[in-house]
Amino acid sequence: MGKTVNRRRVMYAVTFSEHEVETPLEVLEAFIDWTHKKHLKSYIEIGKMLHISANDANRLLSRAVLPDKAVCHRMKELMYEGENHI
């Protein structure tokens, strides 16, 4: 009976692992902070860096819209490159 109990114990064992997921809003806020640290104020330049229009860059920086997945990825790349190349 002891072996059967031990086998069932493994079946019902639950392990929890925490995954840290960044939301688009968190990425956007980090990018806005990064632009302030780098003294980037031109929507045209920020739009060129993110490969989006200046109007879309203005909307992002004013937090009117959330970035999509591709723009979030470019934001993270820019922030990472900015930290490592300076």
VMD Tcl script that draws the C-alpha trace (Angstrom):
set ca {
  {0.00 0.00 0.00}
  {2.91 2.34 0.62}
  {4.08 2.24 -3.01}
  {0.62 3.10 -4.34}
  {0.33 6.11 -2.06}
  {3.72 7.43 -3.15}
  {2.80 7.08 -6.84}
  {-0.44 8.97 -6.34}
  {1.33 11.68 -4.38}
  {3.40 12.50 -7.47}
  {0.25 12.68 -9.60}
  {-1.20 15.39 -7.38}
  {1.97 17.30 -6.66}
  {1.63 20.88 -7.89}
  {4.53 23.19 -8.45}
  {4.12 26.89 -8.93}
  {6.48 28.92 -11.00}
  {6.13 32.64 -11.37}
  {6.53 34.18 -14.79}
  {7.14 37.87 -15.10}
  {5.26 39.19 -18.09}
  {5.65 42.75 -19.28}
  {2.49 44.38 -20.48}
  {2.57 46.86 -23.38}
  {1.79 49.64 -20.90}
  {4.84 48.80 -18.78}
  {7.06 48.73 -21.88}
  {5.62 52.05 -23.02}
  {6.24 53.69 -19.65}
  {9.81 52.39 -19.57}
  {10.36 53.71 -23.11}
  {8.96 57.14 -22.19}
  {11.31 57.26 -19.17}
  {14.19 56.23 -21.45}
  {13.39 59.02 -23.93}
  {13.36 61.56 -21.08}
  {16.76 60.32 -19.86}
  {18.17 60.58 -23.40}
  {16.57 64.03 -23.87}
  {14.67 62.86 -26.95}
  {11.72 65.19 -27.50}
  {11.22 65.11 -31.27}
  {8.29 62.93 -32.29}
  {9.74 62.76 -35.79}
  {13.04 61.27 -34.56}
  {11.30 58.85 -32.21}
  {8.99 57.78 -35.05}
  {12.00 57.13 -37.29}
  {13.69 55.08 -34.56}
  {10.56 52.94 -34.10}
  {9.78 52.79 -37.86}
  {6.35 54.37 -37.38}
  {4.86 57.70 -38.40}
  {5.46 60.82 -36.34}
  {1.74 61.01 -35.61}
  {1.76 57.48 -34.18}
  {4.85 58.31 -32.13}
  {3.07 61.35 -30.72}
  {0.08 59.19 -29.76}
  {2.35 56.64 -28.08}
  {4.28 59.21 -26.08}
  {1.08 60.90 -24.93}
  {-0.22 57.44 -23.88}
  {-3.27 57.75 -26.15}
  {-2.72 54.27 -27.63}
  {-0.83 51.16 -26.58}
  {1.96 49.83 -28.78}
  {1.48 46.63 -30.72}
  {3.79 43.64 -30.39}
  {6.26 44.75 -33.09}
  {6.59 48.27 -31.68}
  {7.07 46.87 -28.16}
  {9.88 44.71 -29.50}
  {11.55 47.71 -31.17}
  {11.21 49.77 -27.98}
  {12.94 47.06 -25.97}
  {15.70 46.79 -28.58}
  {16.31 50.55 -28.51}
  {16.43 50.68 -24.73}
  {18.76 47.66 -24.58}
  {21.10 49.06 -27.26}
  {21.12 52.45 -25.55}
  {22.22 50.94 -22.25}
  {24.98 48.77 -23.69}
  {26.55 51.08 -26.27}
  {27.09 54.11 -24.08}
}
mol new
graphics top color blue
foreach p $ca { graphics top sphere $p radius 0.5 }
foreach p [lrange $ca 0 end-1] q [lrange $ca 1 end] { graphics top cylinder $p $q radius 0.2 }
display resetview
